Amino acid sequence: MGLFDRSIKVSASGLLQGWTDWHCHILPGVDDGFKRIEDSLAALVLYEKAGIKEVWLTPHIMEDIPNRTSALRERFVDLTLSYTGPIRLHLASENMMDALFEQRLEAGDLLPLKDRRLLVETSYFSPPIGMDDILTDIKSRGYFPVLAHPERYMYMDSRRYSALKAMGIEFQLNITALTGAYGPEVKSKAESLLAAGMYNYCGTDLHRLSSFEHLLEAELKKKYLKRIP
């Protein structure tokens, strides 16, 4: 076994020093993520200790969780008034490409990441009808689609990933996929996408405080470290 085939704990790897989490559900009380602001603040303290410098809060917006952007902005202000640490916090959203999203896109009622990057997702099991048309529509309105956790979509294969990249779609890796948190198949797909240089962003997709504690204790192959965006 070569040196870079060996594994190292995430907490000891240096990966999170100065890191940006591009995808998490730390904003409390708005979706299936954190429920209490106390837990959100505790998570941010752990982030500080791990060396994370910047966090994008990306609550769900979908037909099943139809968050209003105005309400999310209000909740974000509440959190920023309570958090006094050094981490730079930003608000965006994770958008399911469903009928509600198409309405919000038409109205321009969106919460993008920086530089008009728009974090989007699909069902894990099947694509939305007209997915490519939706992505093209996003781009035609001056946004740049970022596909959240592509490694988790069971219906996607290497040809589909390549086709999406050819369309100019950016990919966001869930870091826990590389630790095996979603099972061996998702881990294998994440490894392949990482090796091919297809990822542009990385996030925790954190929903629970305990999940970050587990991430810190999990092991990553050393060869991943320089490839993770």
N, C-alpha and C positions, 0 to 999 in steps of 0.2 A: 504494500500500500504506500503510495507516494505521500509526501508531506501535505499536499493540498487536497488529498482525499480524506484527510483526517477531519474530525469535527471539533467544534469549540462551542462553549456556552455563549448564547447571545449576549449575556451580561458581561462576559469577559472579552468579547470579540472587538469592541470598539465601534461596531456598526452604527450604534445609535448616537454616538458623539456628534453633535451638530446636525442631527438628522431632522428631516421634515416628514411628519406623518400626514400623508395626503388624503387619508380616508379613515374616519372613525365616527363612532356614534356616542361620543362623550356628552354632547349637549343634552341636558337632562329633561326627562318628562315629555318627549316629543315623538318617540317611536319605540322600537323594540330594544333599544339600547339602554343607556343609563336612566334610572328613574329619579334618583335624588341628587340634588346639587352637591350634597356632602360627599357622595361617592365620586362625582365628577371632579371635585376639587382634590380628593385623595388620589385619583388617577393622575392628575396633572402634577402633583407632588412626586409621584413615582416617575413620571416622565422627566421631570427636572433632574432627579437623581441619576437617571439613565443617560442624561446628556442631550435629550431632545430639545431643540430650539424653536421649532415652529410646528403648529398643528392646524390642520384644516378640519373643522367640524362639519360633517356631511350627513345630516339627518335624511332619512328616507322621505321622498315625495312620490306617492303612488296612489292608485285608486283605493287601496285598502288602508293607506295612511295618508289622507289628503291634506297634509300640512299646508297652511297658507304661508307664503313667504314673509308677510308682515308679522305673523305670530312668531315665526322662527327668528326674525330679527329682534323682536322684543325679548325672547328667551335668551338670545345670544348676549344682549346688553346686560341682562340680569347676571349671567355667568361672568362676564368680563368685569362687572362691578364687584363681584365677590372674589375673583381671582386676582391676587396681587403679585404673582410670581413673574419670572423673566421670560416665560415662553410667549412667543407671539401667536395669538389666536386669530383665526379667520373663519368666517362663515361661508359655506357653500351648501350644496345638497347632492344627494345621490338620487338620480331620477330614473325610475322605471319607465321604459319606453312603452307606455300604454296610452289609452285614449286621453286620460287626464294630462299626461305629458304633452301630447299633441296640442291640446287646448292651451296649456301654459306657454308652449313654444310659440304658438300663433300670437298670443297676447304679449310675448316678451317678458313674462312674469317668471323669471328664473334666478337662480343663485349659482353662478358659475364659480369655478376656481379662478386663479389668476390668469390674465391674458386670454380671457373668454374661453378657457377650457371648461367643458361641460361634462361632469361625471355622470355616465349613464350605465344602466344595467338591464338585464333581461331575466326572465325565468331561468332557473338552472337547467330545466329540462327541454324547453322548446323556445325558438325565437319568436318575437312578435311578427304578426303578418306585415309584410312590407318593410322589414328591418332596414334593408339597404336604402329604401326610399326615405325612411325616417332619418337615417344618418346623413343622407344627401341634403335633406331639408335643413337639418341642423347647420350644416356647413354653408348652405346658401344664405343663412341668416347671420353669418359672420361669427359663428361659434366653431370650436374645435372639439369634436367628441373624444372623450377619454373613456374607454370601456373598463368598468370596474371588474376586478378579479376574473379575467377571461379563462383562467385555468379551472374555474369551478363549473363552467358550462358544459354539461355532459354531452350536448348535441354538437359541440364544435370539435373539429379535427384540424390537423396541420394545414390542409388546403384552405379551410375556412379562415384560419388565423392569417394565412398569407394573403388571402383576398382582402381581408379587412385592413391589413397594413398597406396593401396597394391602394386602398381608398384613402389613405392618410389618417386612419383611426389610430389613436394612441392607446396604449395598454397600461393599466395599473395593477401591479402585483400585490396580492395579500401576502405579507411576509410569513405568516403562519402556515401558508401552503407548503413552504420549503421545510418546515419542521414536522410535517406529517399530520397537522391538526385536522385536516379534512380527509385523511385516508391516503393510501398509496397511489391511487390512480390520479388524484388531483396533484399530489406531490410530483409524480412523474411528468405530468403536463407542464407544471410550473418549471421544473428543471429544464425541460426541452425549450420552452419559450425563453427562459433566461439565457440558456446556452446560445440561442439564435439571436440574442440581442434585441428581442421584441418589446421589452418593457421600457416604458418612459418614466413611470412614477411607481412609488411603493407606499403602502399604508398598512396599518394594523387591522382595519375594519373592526376596531375594538367595540364590543358591546357590554362587556363585564370587566370589573376591576380584576377579578381572579384570572381572566384570560391574559392580561398583561403580565401578571406575576408568573404565570406558566410560560409565557414567551421568554422571559428573562432567563428561566432555568432550562429552556429547550436548547437543543444543539443544532448548529448549522455546519455544513461542510465548509471548510476554509476557502475552497475554490469559488464559493458563491460571493464572498465578501466584496470583491472588486467589481462584480457584475451587477450587484443590486443597486438600482438607481436611488 
